[in-house]
Amino acid sequence: MMPATRLAAISILVGLAVLGLKLVAWAVTGSVALLSDALESIVNVAAACAALIAVHVAARPADARHPWGRGKAEYVSAVVEGALILLAAILILEAAVIALAEGPVPPPDLIGLAWTAAATALNGAWALVLLRQGRQLRSPALRADGVHLMADVATSVGVAGGVVLAALTGWWMLDPLIALAVAVHILWSGAHVLRGSLGDLMDAAVPEDEMQAIREAIAAAAGGASEAHDIRTRRAGAETFIDFHLVIPGETSVFDAHEICDRVEAALRGAVPGARVTIHVEPEHKSHGSGVLVID
């Protein structure tokens, strides 16, 4: 089993464990805020299932039908996760409004809060694993799952704090009001995940710092050429696609031009892990007088 697939499978088990702990906490306390927290954990489990499917599909090799691979399956998973986060926020809003209408809730049980603390600790530890491994494996699905779980951790801390404040102050409305705040936070988190994932699905360029590294690698490695222009980038899962036009003097032989392109490709693969490079060689009269000037 591939590392990303194994991590995604473990995420499902962790999500189920966290959901069970939170449901116990809600059953003990009767808190609508803790119920809202548990409802989001249902979304976490569903999102982990989507991530598992996505990383499994993305790991399949390129073939005649998918010559560029299936890396974008991970972005589809992240879009699904963003939509599920928004759904959880709607469910939490509904629960909070109902609680405001029904009136005071029983004071919380410290044992119930202890269950919540255990769930939060497990969630936080696994979120850190997903974020670290997601960066190392260049997996958008794992990173999105990690970001979502960290948002869930922040939510759980806020919810537990609200339950305690409601008990200490006697202001029962703090509990559903904090649930409303939780819903707003989750809406923001879902919108952030959706915006980033949709951007990658629509072939958004890499961030400017990575683009600068690409320019510098080309400038340093393309000795014998004079200019690189029309640099375009996009991502698909763990791979970064880079294509550009490289201006080479007309008297350069095909062999030498090929050697220059090989050097540039090697430099780009060193600067950008997972780079897949396409270079269009052009004669000098195609020069734009701009773009990346080669360092001789």
N, C-alpha and C positions, 0 to 999 in steps of 0.2 A: 504494500500500500504506500502511495506517495506521501511525503511528509505533510503537505497541505491537506490532503484527503484525510489523513489520520487525525490531524488537529480539528478539522471540521466535524469529524465523527465524535470526538471527545467533547466538543462544544455542545452537542445535543445532550449527552449524558450530564454535563455540568448544568445546562439549562433546566433539565428535568429536576435535578437535585435542588437547585435554587428555587424553582417553582414550588416544590413540595415544602421547603422550609418556610417560604413566604405564606403559603396557604395555611400552614399551621399557625403562624403568627397572626394572621387575620382571624382564624377561628377562635383563638384564645382571647384576642382583644376586642373583636367586633369593630375595628377601626376602618372607616371608609378609605382613609389615606393608605393604610396598609393593604386594603383590597385593591386600590388603584395600582399600587406597586406590584402586587401579584399578577394583575391583569397584563401589565407590561411584560412580565416574565413569560407569559404565554406567547407573546409576540417574539420574545427572545428564542424560544424553542423553535417556532416556525421559521424564524430567520436563519437559525443554525441548520435546519433541514435544507433550506434553499441554498445556503452556502456549501453544504456537502455536495449537493447535486452539481452546483456550478464548478467547484474546483475539480470534481471528477471529470466533467465534460471538458473543461479547459486543459486538463492534463493529456487529453488524447492527442496523438500526433497529427500533423497536417496530412491531408490526402487530396485526391483529385477534386473532390467536392468542396473541400475547405483548404485551399492551398496556403492560406495565411494562418492556419491553425484555428483554434476555437477559444482563444483567450478572452474574447469579449463576453463569454458566458458568465464570467465573474462580475462584470458590470451589470448584467441583467439581474443577477442575484442581489447586488447592492440596491438596484432600483426597487426590487420586490421588498427588500428589507425596509427601505425608506417608506414605501406605501404601508407596510404593516405597522411601522412606528406611528404613522399618522392615524391609523385605525385605532391603535391603543390609546392615543391621546383623546380621540372621540369617546371611547368607552369610559375613560377616566372622567371626562367632563360630565358625562351622563350620570355616573355614580356620585360625583360631588354635588351636582344640582339636586339629585334625589335626597342626599343626606341633609342638605340645607333645608329642604322642605319638611323632612321628617323630624328634625329637632335633635336634642342632645343624644350622645352615645354613652355607653358605660365607660367608666375610667379604665385605662389600659392596665393590663397585667404585665408585670416586669418579665415574667417568663416568656410572654409573647414577644416582647421587644428583644429578648435574648435570641429567640429564633431568627428574628429579622437581622440581628447583628451577625449571626453565623452565615446567613444567606449572603449578606453584603460582603463579608470577608472572602467567601468563596468566589463570588462574582468578580471582585476586584483583583484577586490573584490571577484568575483565568484571563481577565481582560488584559492584564499586563503581558501574559504569555502570548496572547493573540496579536497584540500590537507589535511586540518584538519580533515574533516569527513572521508576521505579515510583512514587515519591512524587509526582513532577511530573504524571504521567499518571493518578494515582490507580488504578493497576492492581494488584489483589491478587495476580494470577498472577505478574507480573514481580517484585513485592516478595518473594514466597515463593521464587521462583527465586534471587533475589539473596541472601536469608538462607541458603538451602541451600548456595549456592556459598561463602559466607563460612565456614560451618561446615566445608565441604570443605577450605578453605584452612587452617583451624586444625588439621584432622585431618592434612593433608599435612605441615605443619610438625612436628607431634608424631611422626608416623611416621618422617620422615627423621631427627629427633633420636634416636629410639629405635634406629634402625639404626646410627647413628654410635656411640652409647653401647655397644651390643652389641659392636661391633668394637673399641672402645677398651678396654673392661673384660674382654672375653672371656666375658661372661655372655650366652650365646646365648639364654637364656630371656627376656631383655629384649624381643627382637623379637616373639614371639607374645604376650607379656604386654601390650605396648603395643597390639598389634592388638586384644586384648580391651578395653583402655581405649577404643580408637577406637570399637569397637562400642557401648559404653555411651554414649559421647558422641553417636553417631549416633541411638541409640534416643531419647535425650532430645530431640534436634533434631526427629526425626520426630513425637514426641508433641506437641511445642510447635506445629508446623505444623498437625497434625491438630486440636488443641484450638481454635486460633484460627479455622481454616477452618470447622469444624463449628459454632462459635458464630455465625459470620456466616450460614451456611446456615440456621440456626435463628432468624434475625432478632434477633440480640443488639443491644442499644442501642449507640449510639456511645459512645466514652470520655467520662469526666466532664468533661474540659477542653473538649471540643467541645460537650457538652451545655450547659455554662456559657456558651459563646459564643452558642449558640442562644437561651438565656434572655435574655441581655443585648441581643441584636438585637431580640427581640420587645418587650422592655420599652422600648427607646429609640424604636422606630418605630411603635408602636401607639397613638399619641395619638388620643384620642376613644373608645378602648375603656377598660375598667377592669381586666380580668383575662384571663390565658390559663392554662388548666389542661389536664390530661390530655395532656401533651406526649409523643408517642411517636416514636421514631426507629428506623431500620434502614438497612442498606447493601445495595447490589447493584452490585458492581463499582465504577465511578467515581462512581456516583450515591448520594446520601444522601436517603432519604425521611423527611420530617418532617410529622407531622399533629398538630393540637391544636384545642382549643375556645377561641374568642375571645368574651368577654362584652362586648356593646355595649349602651348604653342603648336602651330601647324606642322612644324618639322619634327615633332616628337613621334617616334615610332609607336606602333600599336603595342609592342612588347613593353616599352618604357612607360607608356600611358597606363598599361595594366599594372605595372609594378607600383606606380604612384597610387593607383586606386587601392591596391592591396594594403599599402602602408596606412592609408587613411582609414580603411575599414578596420584594421587591427587597432589603430589608435582609438577609434570610436567605440569599439567593443570593450576596450580597457577603461574608457571614461564613463560609459553608460552600460551597465550590466544588462544583458538581454537585448542588445541593440541588433537590429536587422537593417542593413544599409543598402541603399540603391543609389548609384552614382551615374549621372548622365554626363558623359565627356563631350565637351564642346570646343571648337577652335577659337582663336583669339578674337575674331571679329564678332563673336557672340558676347564679349565681355560687356558687363553693365557699368563698369567703373564704380561699383559699390559692392556690398556684401562683405564676405570675409576675404581679406587680402592675405596671401600666403606668406609666411615667414621663410625667407631663404637662408 
